[in-house]
Amino acid sequence: MVDVITYVLDANVFIEAARRYYAFDLVPAFWRALIEHAIQGRVLSIDRIGMA
């Protein structure tokens, strides 16, 4: 059995990546890889937290 590490990312990870390091138009491979990892279940994201 192979252990697979799963990462849970919040919105800030995506926002900071897009704004500072990996702009969609400059590094599209980063975003494609992120999507592929999400499809494979290696990357997860939290759902927004509702206000009560």
N, C-alpha and C positions, 0 to 999 in steps of 0.2 A: 504494500500500500504506500502511495506517495502522498506526503502531506503537502497541501496547497495553502499558501498564505493568502488570506483575504484581507484587503484593505478597505476601511470605511472612511469615505471622504465627505466632508461637509461643504457647504456652499462656498465658504471662504477659499478653499483650495482651488476651486474652479475660477472664482473671481480674480484672485491674485495671479493665477497662472495666465489667464487671458490678458490681464492688464499689464503685467510686469515682465513675464518671462517667455510665454509661448503664445503670442498673438495668433489668432486663427489664420490670418493670411501669411504670416511669416514661418510658422512651424505647423503646417497642417498634419504632418506625420504624428506629432505628439497627440493630437486630438483623435486621429484614426486609431492609434494604439490604445488610447484610453477607452474608446468605444469597444474595441475588440476585447480588451481585458474585462470590461463590464459584461459583455455578451457571454464570456467564458466564466463569469462568476468570481473573478479575482478582485474586482473593484466594485464596491457597493457605495451607495450614497444614502444619507438619511433623508427622511421626508421632513418637510417644514413642520415646525412646532406651532400649533394653534394657540391663539390667545383666548383665555377663558374670561 
